[in-house]
Amino acid sequence: MNITRTVTRAAVAAALTTALSTGAAATGMAAPAGPDKAGARTAAAERPGDGWTGEGGLTLSPADNERVDDYIQDARRAERGISPQVRSAAWIAGAEVIGFENRLKSPDSLKRKVATSLKEHPGQSAEAALATLNDAVRYTLQWREDEYTDGVTTAAQLLSSWGNESTKWTNTWGRAQGYKGLNTGWRAPRSGQRFEVQFHTPASKWAQEATHTLYEEQRLPGTGSERKKELQKQQNALFAAVPVPAGADRLTAPLAPRVPVPLV
């Protein structure tokens, strides 16, 4: 990547970040949550004090449901400070931000995750289940194959230099079978909110979307073992056709800077 171009973009992006942050704060509005394709009921339909019921017999008690609702509101507030940084990092690194309108996971999706965790781990608290979530706020950055490795390196280094802590780095480009891509988790410095950034190429993003329905069925508590194997086989076949960008399988998490670099 051209260093002069990067420095110039960094200066402009700093101004962009400030403008976006100011604009978000001025509106006083939370960003909209993305559509929940699998959920049959929305949080908006619940009355205060109600529990939550989802597919597959998943439930949340009124107290746990209220705790998740509080978490959702915290995530919405934190997103206003996270999005400008992610968009700036993407712009500097030459990435396309995919599905930005879906950057907030829907209430039903979050509640389904928490309810599933509570069912699979009897005795676990809702707070403990929420502490494991990485994708209440999530983003997808995409590059062409020939720009991917350099672009990811630049974007990840920028996020780290701005004080975001790398909490998860799952690089599956080197896998012989299954999902191909790079899924990363971060913790924002001010709010402490965890968020996810997926790094894709057009081909890997297409395969992810093409296998989404298969994956959702596979992870349901009621899906039998044989069916899970068949679903995984179908996913493997789709991901096998995804080209691996040069050097993508060797990408590693950025080292945390001793002193975060200010945005302005």
BAFI-3210 file (N, C-alpha, C; in Angstrom, 3 decimals, decimal comma, padded with zeros to 6 digits):
// residues 264
n [1|2|3|4|5|6|7|8|9|10|11|12|13|14|15|16|17|18|19|20|21|22|23|24|25|26|27|28|29|30|31|32|33|34|35|36|37|38|39|40|41|42|43|44|45|46|47|48|49|50|51|52|53|54|55|56|57|58|59|60|61|62|63|64|65|66|67|68|69|70|71|72|73|74|75|76|77|78|79|80|81|82|83|84|85|86|87|88|89|90|91|92|93|94|95|96|97|98|99|100|101|102|103|104|105|106|107|108|109|110|111|112|113|114|115|116|117|118|119|120|121|122|123|124|125|126|127|128|129|130|131|132|133|134|135|136|137|138|139|140|141|142|143|144|145|146|147|148|149|150|151|152|153|154|155|156|157|158|159|160|161|162|163|164|165|166|167|168|169|170|171|172|173|174|175|176|177|178|179|180|181|182|183|184|185|186|187|188|189|190|191|192|193|194|195|196|197|198|199|200|201|202|203|204|205|206|207|208|209|210|211|212|213|214|215|216|217|218|219|220|221|222|223|224|225|226|227|228|229|230|231|232|233|234|235|236|237|238|239|240|241|242|243|244|245|246|247|248|249|250|251|252|253|254|255|256|257|258|259|260|261|262|263|264]
n.u [000,851|000,537|002,484|002,343|-000,223|-001,649|-001,047|-002,154|-004,845|-005,279|-005,220|-007,444|-009,411|-009,403|-010,633|-013,072|-013,946|-014,336|-016,399|-018,438|-018,816|-019,671|-022,010|-023,542|-023,891|-025,341|-027,806|-029,011|-030,115|-030,462|-028,826|-030,496|-031,565|-030,620|-032,542|-034,198|-033,921|-034,471|-036,014|-039,265|-040,625|-040,603|-038,729|-040,094|-042,714|-043,077|-044,265|-043,447|-041,913|-042,534|-041,530|-039,506|-040,082|-038,901|-038,025|-037,868|-038,380|-036,983|-036,498|-036,689|-036,625|-038,669|-036,898|-034,354|-034,872|-035,257|-032,692|-031,262|-032,470|-031,536|-028,842|-028,923|-029,677|-027,413|-025,531|-026,465|-026,000|-023,198|-022,456|-022,526|-020,099|-018,320|-018,809|-017,921|-015,127|-014,662|-015,607|-013,841|-011,389|-011,883|-012,101|-009,526|-008,054|-008,991|-011,305|-014,564|-017,492|-019,736|-023,209|-023,790|-026,074|-027,006|-025,558|-026,193|-027,112|-030,215|-032,792|-034,181|-032,345|-030,176|-031,413|-032,074|-029,525|-028,597|-030,541|-030,107|-027,521|-027,997|-029,608|-027,880|-025,964|-026,698|-027,484|-025,920|-025,676|-027,609|-026,048|-023,473|-023,699|-024,137|-021,700|-020,080|-020,717|-019,862|-020,850|-022,996|-022,770|-021,705|-019,637|-018,803|-016,058|-014,784|-012,587|-011,035|-009,483|-006,706|-006,065|-006,617|-005,011|-003,082|-004,894|-006,457|-004,460|-003,774|-006,267|-006,786|-004,563|-005,015|-007,459|-006,537|-004,566|-006,103|-006,977|-008,716|-009,219|-007,960|-009,832|-010,520|-009,467|-010,043|-008,869|-009,643|-008,766|-006,856|-007,986|-008,809|-011,365|-014,745|-015,875|-014,496|-012,597|-012,045|-012,689|-013,019|-012,776|-013,372|-012,772|-014,179|-012,534|-013,667|-016,424|-016,293|-017,652|-018,042|-017,306|-017,724|-015,717|-015,772|-013,662|-013,613|-013,520|-015,116|-015,890|-015,718|-017,560|-019,890|-020,119|-020,500|-023,033|-024,522|-024,460|-025,784|-028,458|-028,171|-026,304|-027,737|-029,767|-028,207|-027,197|-029,355|-030,846|-032,445|-031,622|-030,622|-027,744|-026,941|-028,167|-026,844|-024,280|-024,729|-025,528|-023,165|-021,510|-022,613|-022,056|-019,257|-018,740|-019,483|-017,751|-015,337|-014,912|-013,994|-011,495|-008,268|-006,808|-003,481|-001,297|-003,274|-003,870|-001,929|-002,320|-002,255|-003,294|-003,074|-000,397|-000,908|-000,762|001,579|000,823|-002,281|-003,085|-004,183|-007,301|-007,624]
n.v [-001,196|002,236|004,528|007,346|007,844|006,576|008,133|010,592|009,868|009,191|011,642|012,938|011,126|011,381|013,827|013,140|011,225|012,791|014,451|012,585|011,534|013,787|014,343|012,033|012,233|014,565|013,966|012,354|009,886|006,357|003,937|002,068|-001,304|-004,303|-006,391|-009,290|-012,294|-014,901|-014,784|-014,893|-013,158|-009,837|-007,657|-005,348|-006,031|-006,968|-006,581|-004,464|-006,241|-008,713|-012,039|-013,775|-015,605|-017,857|-019,580|-023,188|-023,779|-022,041|-019,803|-016,822|-015,637|-013,091|-011,409|-012,012|-011,336|-008,592|-007,867|-008,409|-006,564|-004,179|-004,448|-004,298|-001,620|-000,359|-001,219|000,037|002,716|002,694|002,039|004,392|005,633|003,743|003,100|005,366|005,066|002,515|002,913|004,888|003,509|001,586|003,193|004,329|001,998|001,162|-000,403|-001,833|-001,219|-003,543|-004,051|-002,088|-001,058|-003,065|-003,155|-003,344|-006,019|-007,729|-007,485|-009,972|-011,839|-011,547|-012,272|-014,884|-015,992|-015,672|-017,131|-019,675|-020,171|-020,211|-022,450|-024,451|-024,338|-024,994|-023,181|-021,035|-017,480|-014,733|-012,465|-013,554|-014,948|-012,831|-011,573|-013,030|-012,384|-011,190|-009,904|-008,062|-005,549|-005,171|-005,522|-005,659|-005,797|-005,510|-006,547|-006,653|-009,669|-009,319|-007,140|-007,730|-008,849|-006,836|-004,792|-005,711|-005,849|-003,126|-001,977|-003,366|-002,641|000,087|000,179|-000,947|000,913|003,052|002,470|000,320|-002,842|-005,962|-008,814|-011,198|-013,341|-015,002|-016,819|-018,435|-018,990|-020,835|-023,308|-026,661|-027,452|-026,134|-022,952|-019,977|-017,166|-014,181|-013,576|-011,198|-009,944|-007,137|-004,716|-001,733|001,275|003,304|002,792|000,097|-001,743|-004,736|-005,604|-006,871|-007,464|-008,538|-009,724|-009,876|-011,273|-010,715|-013,293|-014,956|-013,706|-014,080|-016,875|-017,135|-015,950|-017,633|-019,987|-019,414|-020,105|-022,855|-023,004|-021,799|-023,685|-025,834|-025,066|-025,064|-026,211|-028,506|-029,911|-032,931|-035,171|-036,513|-034,989|-032,587|-033,257|-033,608|-031,037|-029,655|-030,803|-029,800|-027,074|-027,145|-027,802|-025,470|-023,510|-024,564|-023,687|-021,123|-018,805|-018,417|-015,534|-014,356|-014,879|-014,563|-016,590|-016,307|-014,055|-012,209|-011,123|-007,626|-006,075|-004,624|-001,119|000,859|003,394|004,668|005,974|009,224|010,190|012,730]
n.w [000,000|-000,793|000,991|001,158|000,213|002,249|004,518|003,776|003,539|006,166|007,487|006,398|007,131|009,884|010,269|009,164|010,986|013,289|012,397|011,894|014,438|015,840|014,449|014,970|017,719|017,850|016,766|018,610|018,368|018,306|016,231|013,648|014,166|012,437|010,167|011,450|010,295|011,079|013,372|014,892|016,392|017,593|019,785|020,210|020,376|022,861|026,180|028,981|031,605|030,625|029,700|027,259|024,287|021,927|018,828|018,738|021,390|023,008|025,711|027,763|031,044|032,660|034,143|033,025|030,387|030,637|031,406|029,067|027,354|028,514|027,939|025,161|024,757|025,798|023,924|021,612|022,227|022,450|019,865|018,401|018,806|017,892|015,171|013,517|013,707|012,591|009,980|009,120|009,281|007,336|005,057|004,844|004,435|002,032|001,817|001,195|002,955|003,954|004,175|006,149|007,290|008,857|011,171|013,862|015,790|015,742|018,310|018,719|017,691|019,448|021,847|021,272|021,130|023,775|025,191|024,110|025,048|027,816|027,969|027,122|029,056|031,986|034,918|034,326|034,338|032,955|032,686|032,515|030,109|028,319|028,506|026,876|024,309|021,089|018,890|019,020|018,084|014,867|011,931|008,415|006,353|003,083|000,475|-002,797|-004,005|-004,578|-003,059|-000,523|001,726|002,413|002,888|005,089|007,044|007,338|008,166|010,579|012,121|012,380|013,865|016,223|016,937|017,641|020,105|020,432|021,752|020,779|020,937|019,863|017,270|014,629|012,200|009,406|006,893|006,206|006,506|005,568|005,066|005,264|006,640|005,259|005,895|007,884|011,091|013,543|016,908|019,044|021,674|022,577|023,625|025,330|025,975|026,504|025,070|023,293|019,915|016,581|013,712|010,501|007,954|004,549|001,169|-002,031|-002,913|-000,615|001,016|-000,447|-000,267|002,470|002,782|001,165|002,574|004,875|005,681|005,944|007,996|010,111|010,541|011,291|013,793|015,514|018,529|018,284|016,023|014,613|014,907|012,531|010,562|011,006|010,147|007,407|006,682|007,228|005,316|002,955|003,305|003,312|000,643|-000,731|000,343|-000,473|-003,015|-002,803|-003,515|-001,967|-000,800|-001,435|001,202|003,112|004,935|006,812|008,289|011,282|014,579|015,401|017,254|020,415|020,780|022,679|023,453|022,636|019,377|018,763|017,248|016,202]
ca.u [000,000|001,328|002,549|001,854|-001,680|-002,175|-000,941|-003,151|-006,152|-005,390|-005,550|-008,826|-010,283|-009,517|-011,679|-014,319|-014,349|-014,859|-017,686|-019,420|-019,096|-020,474|-023,335|-024,280|-024,277|-026,326|-029,127|-029,588|-030,879|-029,715|-028,885|-031,497|-031,094|-030,856|-033,681|-033,967|-034,534|-034,918|-036,907|-040,676|-041,215|-039,680|-038,755|-041,054|-044,024|-043,126|-044,656|-042,535|-042,156|-042,732|-040,380|-039,331|-040,194|-038,425|-038,158|-037,195|-038,598|-036,077|-037,210|-035,999|-037,498|-038,822|-035,684|-033,295|-035,270|-034,981|-031,232|-030,836|-032,938|-030,592|-027,611|-029,191|-029,622|-026,003|-024,859|-026,896|-025,278|-021,776|-022,268|-022,332|-018,684|-017,547|-018,993|-017,032|-013,771|-014,638|-015,757|-012,592|-010,380|-012,213|-011,784|-008,069|-007,531|-009,557|-012,305|-015,987|-018,243|-020,893|-024,327|-023,642|-027,385|-027,245|-024,457|-026,714|-027,832|-031,592|-033,097|-034,503|-031,121|-029,419|-032,122|-031,934|-028,179|-028,522|-031,400|-029,415|-026,402|-028,544|-030,111|-026,740|-025,137|-027,581|-026,852|-025,266|-026,500|-027,740|-024,886|-022,333|-023,935|-023,941|-020,278|-019,402|-021,155|-018,941|-021,424|-024,178|-022,386|-020,851|-019,342|-018,123|-015,211|-014,521|-011,597|-010,706|-008,502|-005,331|-005,881|-007,157|-004,063|-002,581|-006,008|-006,774|-003,373|-003,912|-007,480|-006,633|-003,583|-005,656|-008,388|-005,740|-003,864|-007,084|-007,299|-009,601|-008,496|-008,260|-010,270|-010,738|-008,884|-010,280|-008,467|-009,935|-008,376|-006,007|-008,721|-009,032|-012,808|-015,567|-015,897|-013,258|-012,708|-011,356|-013,633|-012,273|-013,524|-012,695|-013,433|-014,009|-011,831|-014,448|-017,645|-016,035|-018,521|-017,409|-017,878|-017,130|-015,411|-015,446|-012,877|-013,970|-013,432|-016,461|-016,194|-015,955|-018,810|-020,974|-020,245|-021,084|-024,462|-025,141|-024,534|-026,387|-029,619|-027,654|-025,665|-028,763|-030,411|-027,214|-026,960|-030,553|-030,715|-033,172|-031,079|-029,939|-026,325|-026,786|-028,544|-025,754|-023,184|-025,127|-025,483|-021,757|-020,996|-023,061|-021,286|-017,881|-018,686|-019,555|-016,534|-014,189|-014,739|-013,545|-010,037|-007,598|-005,873|-002,086|-000,904|-004,418|-003,833|-000,883|-002,672|-002,357|-003,817|-002,078|000,087|-001,491|000,197|001,830|-000,024|-003,196|-002,919|-005,432|-007,955|-007,438]
ca.v [000,000|003,446|005,189|008,721|007,766|006,214|009,271|011,567|009,351|009,226|013,006|013,210|010,258|011,921|014,845|012,425|010,608|013,832|014,891|011,533|011,432|014,951|014,187|010,994|012,735|015,631|013,425|011,770|008,706|005,120|003,414|001,013|-002,683|-004,986|-007,307|-010,598|-013,201|-016,161|-014,564|-014,769|-012,166|-008,751|-007,149|-004,255|-006,585|-007,391|-005,588|-004,428|-007,290|-009,983|-012,826|-013,878|-016,962|-017,942|-020,871|-024,327|-023,846|-021,151|-018,804|-016,004|-015,185|-011,631|-010,751|-012,168|-010,558|-007,186|-007,683|-008,352|-005,277|-003,158|-004,632|-003,801|-000,162|000,018|-001,461|001,080|003,946|002,507|001,977|005,735|005,950|002,703|003,137|006,293|004,520|001,409|003,477|005,572|002,477|000,989|004,147|004,409|000,732|000,886|-001,466|-001,545|-001,644|-004,297|-004,203|-001,189|-000,853|-004,189|-003,153|-003,739|-007,290|-007,508|-007,981|-011,398|-012,617|-011,522|-013,051|-016,292|-016,415|-015,776|-018,246|-020,908|-020,340|-020,600|-023,823|-025,355|-024,252|-024,809|-022,486|-019,824|-016,278|-013,949|-011,573|-014,330|-015,227|-011,580|-011,235|-013,790|-011,916|-010,320|-009,358|-007,198|-004,524|-005,938|-004,885|-006,479|-005,054|-006,368|-006,106|-007,576|-010,661|-008,832|-006,062|-008,195|-009,033|-005,522|-004,014|-006,190|-005,441|-001,690|-001,712|-003,897|-001,816|001,357|-000,033|-001,156|002,152|003,976|002,032|-000,835|-004,045|-007,175|-009,857|-012,445|-013,331|-016,338|-016,844|-019,771|-019,082|-022,004|-024,558|-027,520|-027,522|-025,234|-021,487|-019,264|-015,745|-013,723|-012,975|-010,607|-009,301|-005,976|-004,034|-000,284|001,772|004,145|002,124|-001,298|-002,575|-005,651|-005,573|-007,811|-007,021|-009,626|-009,299|-010,797|-010,980|-010,941|-014,721|-015,517|-013,137|-014,770|-018,214|-016,976|-015,704|-018,812|-021,059|-018,904|-020,911|-024,157|-022,796|-021,540|-024,963|-026,681|-024,658|-025,185|-027,287|-029,707|-030,548|-034,184|-035,275|-036,886|-033,823|-031,626|-033,698|-033,327|-029,581|-029,265|-031,260|-028,832|-025,846|-027,402|-027,782|-024,078|-022,793|-025,123|-022,947|-019,760|-018,638|-017,870|-014,463|-014,607|-014,437|-014,399|-017,594|-015,954|-012,816|-012,346|-009,946|-006,566|-005,869|-003,450|-000,024|001,289|004,578|004,797|007,120|010,008|010,314|014,087]
ca.w [000,000|-000,894|002,288|001,022|000,114|003,555|005,423|003,356|003,914|007,628|007,892|006,028|007,908|011,234|010,202|008,919|012,244|014,155|011,856|012,094|015,866|016,202|013,850|015,676|019,037|017,699|016,452|019,815|017,971|018,145|014,872|013,538|014,158|011,179|010,181|012,021|009,330|011,672|014,494|014,570|017,273|017,853|021,149|020,275|020,659|024,242|027,164|030,120|032,577|029,947|029,318|025,806|023,763|020,544|018,168|019,344|022,825|023,735|026,510|028,752|032,114|032,640|034,642|032,032|029,220|030,945|031,392|027,660|026,830|028,983|027,160|023,807|024,802|025,964|022,648|020,677|022,562|022,154|018,411|017,850|018,846|017,212|013,715|012,817|013,636|011,630|008,634|008,790|009,024|006,046|003,986|004,733|003,931|000,717|001,903|001,083|004,136|003,465|005,097|007,297|007,902|009,766|012,144|015,165|015,756|016,174|019,653|018,724|017,484|020,699|022,861|020,892|021,512|025,230|025,603|023,728|025,979|029,112|027,847|026,984|030,264|033,140|036,029|033,852|034,450|031,724|032,626|032,025|028,688|027,586|028,514|025,828|022,997|020,363|017,655|019,146|017,114|013,953|010,642|007,414|005,421|001,927|-000,514|-003,883|-003,561|-004,662|-002,086|000,756|002,829|002,814|003,415|006,434|007,933|007,601|008,942|011,932|012,831|012,712|014,969|017,427|017,296|018,212|021,453|020,473|022,162|020,021|021,861|019,130|015,926|014,097|010,801|008,876|005,487|005,992|006,714|004,401|004,849|006,051|006,507|004,936|006,185|009,087|012,033|014,645|017,970|019,605|022,785|022,439|024,811|026,232|026,433|026,840|024,244|022,343|018,576|015,636|012,354|009,590|006,798|003,472|-000,260|-002,588|-002,991|000,718|001,510|-001,156|000,305|003,801|002,629|000,548|003,565|006,106|006,075|006,372|009,301|011,118|010,856|011,956|015,169|016,326|019,513|017,897|014,821|014,931|014,545|011,123|009,766|011,159|009,275|006,025|006,519|007,181|004,031|001,958|003,512|002,877|-000,815|-001,178|000,726|-001,186|-004,266|-002,510|-003,622|-000,788|-001,181|-001,067|002,530|004,014|005,996|007,784|008,972|012,732|015,276|015,596|018,607|021,028|020,900|024,056|023,649|021,495|018,508|018,757|015,950|015,724]
c.u [000,880|001,280|002,004|000,342|-002,294|-002,149|-001,991|-004,547|-006,352|-005,795|-007,009|-009,790|-010,441|-010,610|-013,041|-014,846|-014,961|-016,243|-018,773|-019,802|-019,986|-021,891|-024,170|-024,759|-025,383|-027,722|-029,819|-030,377|-029,965|-029,864|-029,881|-030,872|-031,434|-032,028|-033,299|-034,674|-035,119|-035,957|-038,340|-041,347|-040,200|-039,818|-039,795|-042,446|-044,170|-043,566|-043,654|-042,912|-042,400|-041,411|-040,283|-039,416|-039,793|-038,636|-037,436|-037,351|-037,673|-036,876|-036,239|-037,021|-037,664|-037,559|-034,551|-033,607|-034,986|-033,482|-030,714|-031,276|-032,001|-029,294|-027,773|-029,114|-028,188|-025,241|-025,210|-026,155|-023,811|-021,506|-021,978|-020,866|-017,825|-017,619|-018,089|-015,606|-013,681|-014,748|-014,490|-011,492|-010,618|-011,809|-010,281|-007,509|-008,120|-010,599|-013,701|-016,662|-019,547|-021,966|-024,256|-024,974|-027,730|-026,196|-024,901|-027,500|-029,230|-031,821|-033,395|-033,256|-030,294|-030,092|-032,050|-030,556|-028,070|-029,343|-030,758|-028,277|-026,894|-029,054|-028,967|-025,861|-026,034|-026,831|-026,122|-026,212|-026,585|-026,549|-023,669|-022,471|-023,689|-022,471|-019,500|-019,736|-020,131|-019,621|-022,737|-024,013|-021,406|-020,740|-018,686|-017,363|-014,779|-013,528|-011,562|-009,600|-007,074|-005,037|-006,162|-006,130|-003,502|-003,690|-006,376|-005,726|-003,506|-005,115|-007,342|-005,644|-004,192|-006,608|-007,638|-005,077|-004,798|-007,611|-008,253|-008,789|-008,931|-008,591|-010,459|-010,143|-008,988|-010,047|-008,653|-009,562|-007,544|-006,708|-008,875|-010,513|-013,514|-015,349|-014,523|-013,488|-011,902|-012,363|-012,862|-013,205|-012,698|-013,479|-013,129|-013,434|-012,702|-015,651|-017,385|-016,879|-017,698|-018,085|-017,082|-016,845|-015,016|-014,724|-013,072|-013,473|-014,847|-016,849|-016,496|-017,239|-020,008|-021,201|-020,863|-022,603|-025,183|-025,316|-025,273|-027,557|-029,180|-027,051|-026,695|-029,482|-029,464|-027,068|-028,193|-030,420|-031,380|-032,646|-030,269|-028,524|-026,119|-027,119|-027,445|-024,574|-023,486|-025,063|-024,043|-021,122|-021,382|-022,296|-019,848|-017,745|-018,699|-018,273|-015,286|-013,903|-014,211|-012,026|-009,469|-006,617|-004,464|-001,793|-002,032|-004,369|-002,788|-001,176|-002,863|-002,834|-002,725|-001,639|-000,512|-000,444|000,391|000,966|-000,941|-002,959|-004,218|-005,984|-007,762|-006,275]
c.v [001,237|004,234|006,599|008,754|007,484|007,386|010,320|011,124|009,423|010,609|013,334|012,385|010,747|012,978|014,199|011,818|011,618|014,272|013,863|011,416|012,580|014,819|013,159|011,488|013,769|015,096|012,875|010,511|007,507|004,643|002,266|-000,363|-003,311|-005,947|-008,654|-011,625|-014,443|-015,964|-014,380|-013,686|-011,085|-008,266|-006,056|-004,753|-007,019|-006,245|-005,600|-005,508|-008,649|-010,731|-012,843|-015,340|-016,951|-019,330|-021,961|-024,426|-022,974|-020,084|-017,997|-015,593|-013,674|-010,901|-010,834|-011,367|-009,073|-006,905|-007,594|-007,036|-004,139|-003,224|-004,075|-002,283|000,335|-000,136|-000,394|002,390|003,835|002,531|003,343|006,151|004,962|002,841|004,135|005,768|003,401|001,938|004,202|004,569|001,823|001,910|004,257|003,156|000,340|-000,217|-000,943|-002,048|-002,270|-004,353|-003,322|-000,977|-001,961|-004,274|-003,492|-005,039|-007,075|-008,049|-009,473|-012,269|-012,679|-012,384|-014,545|-016,821|-016,632|-016,965|-019,592|-021,201|-020,807|-022,041|-024,820|-025,382|-023,975|-024,161|-021,220|-018,639|-015,568|-013,015|-012,301|-014,642|-013,987|-011,212|-011,962|-013,298|-010,975|-009,520|-008,609|-005,989|-005,210|-005,241|-005,914|-005,568|-006,003|-005,715|-007,093|-008,504|-010,103|-007,696|-006,514|-008,187|-007,707|-004,688|-004,416|-005,732|-003,976|-001,397|-002,178|-003,070|-000,477|001,201|-000,211|000,133|003,180|003,500|000,862|-002,099|-005,251|-008,300|-011,214|-012,300|-014,739|-016,329|-018,262|-019,919|-020,331|-023,332|-025,348|-027,577|-026,457|-023,765|-020,910|-017,770|-015,408|-012,992|-012,472|-009,957|-008,201|-005,455|-002,543|000,291|002,541|003,412|000,716|-002,269|-003,467|-005,500|-006,485|-007,122|-008,257|-009,050|-010,332|-010,333|-011,163|-012,419|-015,313|-014,968|-013,810|-016,148|-018,147|-016,792|-016,928|-019,944|-020,640|-019,766|-022,278|-024,056|-022,598|-022,829|-025,855|-026,355|-024,735|-026,372|-028,598|-030,427|-031,785|-034,250|-035,612|-035,712|-032,767|-031,983|-033,379|-031,833|-029,091|-029,658|-030,284|-027,511|-026,012|-027,284|-026,349|-023,312|-023,318|-024,361|-021,534|-019,663|-018,001|-016,787|-014,775|-014,026|-014,332|-015,371|-017,285|-014,650|-013,062|-011,037|-008,911|-006,494|-004,595|-002,353|000,362|002,491|004,689|006,060|007,919|010,110|011,718|014,712]
c.w [000,000|000,402|002,221|000,978|001,476|004,508|005,084|003,765|005,416|008,105|007,589|006,872|009,334|011,289|009,995|010,212|013,189|013,700|012,106|013,559|016,318|015,681|014,578|017,024|018,926|017,436|017,677|019,519|017,878|016,710|014,808|013,575|012,830|011,292|010,749|011,161|009,993|012,761|014,066|015,395|017,555|019,270|021,306|020,640|022,113|025,140|028,309|031,135|031,964|029,836|027,805|025,416|022,298|019,980|018,944|020,847|023,643|024,469|027,365|029,805|032,019|033,090|033,626|030,772|029,429|030,922|029,960|027,028|027,258|028,192|025,747|023,766|024,969|024,647|021,622|020,952|022,176|020,654|017,807|017,857|018,085|015,695|012,997|012,691|012,603|010,201|008,201|008,467|007,662|004,901|003,769|004,072|002,577|000,703|001,622|002,349|003,648|004,550|006,326|008,015|008,901|010,870|013,565|015,022|016,327|017,584|019,684|018,552|018,763|021,763|022,551|021,298|023,016|025,722|025,273|024,693|027,344|029,096|027,809|028,226|031,475|034,308|035,625|033,990|033,110|031,562|032,071|030,544|027,847|027,483|027,421|024,429|022,376|019,264|017,826|018,230|016,180|012,602|009,718|006,464|004,312|000,974|-001,679|-003,395|-003,553|-003,676|-000,657|001,891|003,319|003,449|004,829|007,429|008,319|008,496|010,385|012,749|013,243|013,900|016,286|017,889|017,915|019,558|021,559|020,761|021,323|021,003|021,186|017,740|015,373|012,592|010,266|007,398|005,200|006,188|005,428|004,053|005,677|005,757|006,201|005,152|007,420|009,949|013,248|015,656|018,604|020,809|022,668|023,730|025,794|026,818|026,939|026,032|023,317|020,975|017,654|014,309|011,544|008,381|005,684|002,106|-000,811|-002,609|-001,622|001,322|000,835|-000,547|001,696|003,705|002,070|001,553|004,834|006,593|006,581|007,770|010,404|011,513|011,657|013,440|016,068|017,286|019,076|016,664|015,204|014,394|013,071|010,207|009,839|010,253|007,817|005,734|006,425|005,846|002,924|002,080|003,028|001,368|-001,347|-000,846|000,004|-002,467|-004,050|-002,621|-002,356|-001,238|-000,686|000,317|003,532|005,182|007,058|008,519|010,463|013,347|015,479|017,055|019,165|021,169|022,361|024,407|022,447|020,710|018,482|017,342|015,361|016,469]
res [m|n|i|t|r|t|v|t|r|a|a|v|a|a|a|l|t|t|a|l|s|t|g|a|a|a|t|g|m|a|a|p|a|g|p|d|k|a|g|a|r|t|a|a|a|e|r|p|g|d|g|w|t|g|e|g|g|l|t|l|s|p|a|d|n|e|r|v|d|d|y|i|q|d|a|r|r|a|e|r|g|i|s|p|q|v|r|s|a|a|w|i|a|g|a|e|v|i|g|f|e|n|r|l|k|s|p|d|s|l|k|r|k|v|a|t|s|l|k|e|h|p|g|q|s|a|e|a|a|l|a|t|l|n|d|a|v|r|y|t|l|q|w|r|e|d|e|y|t|d|g|v|t|t|a|a|q|l|l|s|s|w|g|n|e|s|t|k|w|t|n|t|w|g|r|a|q|g|y|k|g|l|n|t|g|w|r|a|p|r|s|g|q|r|f|e|v|q|f|h|t|p|a|s|k|w|a|q|e|a|t|h|t|l|y|e|e|q|r|l|p|g|t|g|s|e|r|k|k|e|l|q|k|q|q|n|a|l|f|a|a|v|p|v|p|a|g|a|d|r|l|t|a|p|l|a|p|r|v|p|v|p|l|v]
***
